[in-house]
């Protein structure tokens, strides 16, 4: 078939759902008006570890409007079958109200259901729970680790012993919470043995539908999940957390629809977080800075009841060329709720340590940080021995240095001042693997010349509602106004998680496939129809523009979709499009970037202010530059938060999170966000996927924190090895 003209893809389009959101007409999980709904409030455990010895619910039950109080004392046994589609396919997860154990502070121990939200929450405060408490283990520094995951190539120890330059560093990263604007919420309703939930989720099918089916021991087809809008997620919605099960359980027990909305405080232990890490690194190089060896010893938080791991090893294996690498990644089981993926999972953590160490080596041997990275650019992925599909990191460095004004930099730390402020600049590389999974999409072309595209994906903010119609419009030869895209319903074709920067590559490719097949159906119908102006034309010579099929070199010979379908008494053409990545990749595929930062540090107070940032990214084809810029700016803001502000504080005496609110858990505000700029290199990667995208939602946060800390070193001469940066570290 002739390649369709590209009209919508690559152009900066505004969000098609933007008006709904800013006018309050977008219905988020808790906004749906379900007839007869009642309200649930979870009772949280107040000890860090132990067992429940008694629950007195009399005062709660006595409140007018209270329908029931459910705990392990009266809850039914739930199936909790393994869920092959979840993040924990072996079935390990918290099992609510199934025994008397308390595994962490905030562990759900009961739920109150009442006719009003106020009654439910007041009654929950009246539930008296007695415990046999034990001292919890919540300190990553002192708890023993499990068996590590290891990786090795060459002989790192021998290479380090003979290296001309050797450095040893230790890094620490605090726990971070997602804190999306929309709190997690679920409405559950049973109709006989069929369950419908309106849920905040980033994985409609595998995350919520299949998990609820596994928990209640019912077919997945008996669970419908509806999630048209998600008010931010950053990874927190990639699985169904215990409150989703609690809402469904309460609805089944009361035989009423139940709405459960977590409070902001409950989101600190009711959903996951980016775990804290200890990261020790040793590196060796020659005098010119050519890396010869590196070792990584990593310890990260996990829960006692399930093991969480993430891709913290990958950057150290493939970002730079070196013959000898040794890695050990151990999780430390603690009396905490389970961690989960957070934007740039694993990679952002590893990049802080790796890019800080590279900057330290550059200073040690007196080489410019960009030049040192260029000297260690690999020719292929040395962790897999695969060639790179595309890797334009050198170009990212060159463009970034030019646009940022890197050549004006005095390399000597502490050499630039602005009154009381010490000024510094720093940079770091960024990488994130290109993830793709199987996806499907329904495409229907109507006799009115408009198209409907449906897929059970999500849109937590990157612009799925907008980018998918851009792809569909170009392939079908329609305008974006003539394409309607619907998502967020498990009745629609299944998709992978809405995370890991895989939605555009996976779902977008399925949309492209379905639209291409529908267009081909229409062309075949026309060229085989004796009444059509296109009868007898080679299908490869037919293109579609603005809903009109015509001969490529003769625009006057053609007809519209409407004319074609109406004449043939066809109400619609429809098909399920699909995409599946190859079982074996032939290339190493990743998005790359170079991040530059300028900071000012008050030399008397130790305050750090980011003045400007620039990110230059090799992310393949950019479907919508306006949305891509929004993603980059959001990633930079998130990176600023991780570098300067965000830090979950735990009282190790009882496991309580001390700052479980947005007054004490600090996130960047407008005053913290400086001049931010993003540049995307023009290009595509057709080996990665049919659309040519490489993913950009994750890579834009990777490298931000080390760019800032490297700039702080340049300003002050003080190395930062712990996040977030504390003022006392600079005094």
ABEGO torsion letter per residue (X at the ends): XBBBBBAABGBBBBBAAAAAAAAGABBBAAABBBBGBBBBBBBBBABABEBBABBBAAAAAABBGBABBBBAAABBBBAGBBBAABABAAGBBBBBGABABBABBGBBABBBBBABAAAAAAAAAABBBBBBBBBBBABAAABBBBBBBBBBBEBAAAAAAABABBBBBBBBBBBBBAGBABBBBBBBBBBEABBBBBBBBABAAAAAAAAAAAAAGBBAAABBBBBABBBEAGGAAABBBAAAAAAAAAAAAAGBBBBBBBBAAAAAAABBBBBBBBBBBBBBBBAAGBBABBBBBBBBBBBAABBBBBBAAAAAAAABBBABBBBBBBBBBBBBBBBBBBBGBGAAAAAAAAAAAAAAAAAAAGBBAAAAAAAABBABBAAAGBBBABBAAAAAAAAAAAAAGAAABBABBGABBBEABBBBBBBBBBBBBBBBBBBBBBBBBBAAGBBBBBBABBBAGAGAAAAAAAAAAAAAGBBAAABBBBBGBAABBBBBBBBGGAAAAAAAAAAAAAAAAAAAAAAAAAAABAABAABGBBAAABBBBGGBBBBAABAABEBBAAAAAAAAGBABBBBBBBBBBBABBABBBBBBBBBBBBBBBBAAAGBBBBABBBBBBBAEBBABAAAAAAAAAAAAAAAAAAAAABBBBBBAAAGBBAABBAAABBBBBAAABBBBBBBBBBEBBAAABAAGBAEAAAAAABGAAAAAAAAAAAAAGBBBABOBBBAAAAX
